Amino acid sequence: MSNSNNNKEHVHITSYKQNAIILVVLLVLTYITVFVANINFGKLSLAVAMIVASVKATTVSLYFMHLKYEKPFIRNMVLGVFALFAIVLIITFFDYSFR
């Protein structure tokens, strides 16, 4: 016989207002992406594009994947995966720049 108190999960439902705000934020960030793509920043072009893309990915992860409302263990695991991915990207860019 299972204990029903241990199996209860907290379900978080976002409001239409919050989803609309996140939609506007993502649309503004998309506009910034297109605007920045038309400006030549020289060697910093890739860095600027990656920063804008990272802000967009963080916004999507926090609100649409509900990481904002998850337990700290899950958030830390996802953060660890993104940190490992960032390290691999940095190593790749250093390797590419010194060829």
C-alpha positions as MATLAB code, in Angstrom:
seq = 'MSNSNNNKEHVHITSYKQNAIILVVLLVLTYITVFVANINFGKLSLAVAMIVASVKATTVSLYFMHLKYEKPFIRNMVLGVFALFAIVLIITFFDYSFR';
ca = [
       0.000    0.000    0.000;
       1.503    3.315   -1.039;
       1.468    6.468    0.970;
      -0.406    9.112   -1.030;
       1.153   11.997    0.916;
       4.622   11.212   -0.445;
       3.434   11.037   -4.050;
       1.829   14.467   -4.220;
       3.527   16.830   -6.625;
       3.084   20.553   -6.728;
       1.794   21.590  -10.136;
       2.491   25.155  -11.132;
       0.141   26.786  -13.622;
       1.220   30.105  -15.095;
      -1.270   32.844  -15.797;
      -2.115   34.239  -19.214;
      -0.671   37.578  -18.109;
       2.693   36.039  -17.254;
       2.762   34.111  -20.544;
       1.948   37.318  -22.426;
       4.783   39.158  -20.665;
       7.224   36.367  -21.521;
       5.977   36.441  -25.129;
       6.679   40.177  -25.351;
      10.122   39.707  -23.774;
      10.998   36.970  -26.271;
       9.712   39.074  -29.187;
      11.837   42.024  -28.053;
      14.876   39.752  -27.710;
      14.210   38.384  -31.204;
      14.091   41.946  -32.529;
      17.387   42.656  -30.763;
      18.867   39.519  -32.360;
      17.880   40.690  -35.844;
      19.063   44.244  -35.118;
      22.434   43.070  -33.774;
      22.931   40.726  -36.733;
      23.018   43.756  -39.054;
      25.735   45.529  -37.055;
      29.395   44.626  -37.466;
      30.997   44.354  -34.039;
      34.177   42.858  -35.460;
      35.526   40.064  -33.280;
      32.766   40.664  -30.726;
      29.927   39.828  -33.152;
      29.789   36.211  -32.072;
      29.961   37.119  -28.373;
      27.074   39.596  -28.691;
      24.967   37.050  -30.583;
      25.718   34.369  -27.971;
      24.801   36.693  -25.096;
      21.425   37.523  -26.649;
      20.814   33.837  -27.420;
      21.742   32.894  -23.847;
      19.261   35.394  -22.409;
      16.542   33.978  -24.671;
      17.403   30.380  -23.735;
      17.408   31.252  -20.042;
      14.006   32.904  -20.344;
      12.539   29.886  -22.121;
      14.103   27.465  -19.623;
      12.898   29.347  -16.568;
       9.323   29.968  -17.625;
       8.286   27.462  -20.294;
      10.248   24.547  -18.848;
       9.181   25.708  -15.344;
      12.728   25.526  -13.976;
      11.952   28.596  -11.901;
       9.566   26.479   -9.832;
      11.610   23.266   -9.664;
      13.576   21.917   -6.732;
      17.148   23.237   -6.351;
      18.610   19.823   -7.255;
      16.952   19.836  -10.679;
      17.938   23.478  -11.306;
      21.544   22.710  -10.356;
      21.638   19.695  -12.660;
      20.395   21.769  -15.608;
      22.836   24.551  -14.703;
      25.656   21.997  -14.653;
      24.761   20.762  -18.136;
      24.722   24.324  -19.471;
      28.032   25.082  -17.740;
      29.619   22.013  -19.328;
      28.226   23.068  -22.705;
      29.650   26.588  -22.219;
      33.081   25.147  -21.361;
      33.054   23.026  -24.526;
      32.075   26.082  -26.599;
      34.816   28.219  -25.040;
      37.439   25.548  -25.710;
      36.200   25.256  -29.299;
      36.379   29.023  -29.852;
      39.897   29.206  -28.392;
      40.994   26.346  -30.624;
      39.467   28.007  -33.669;
      40.954   31.443  -32.905;
      44.527   30.141  -32.548;
      44.653   28.217  -35.823;
];
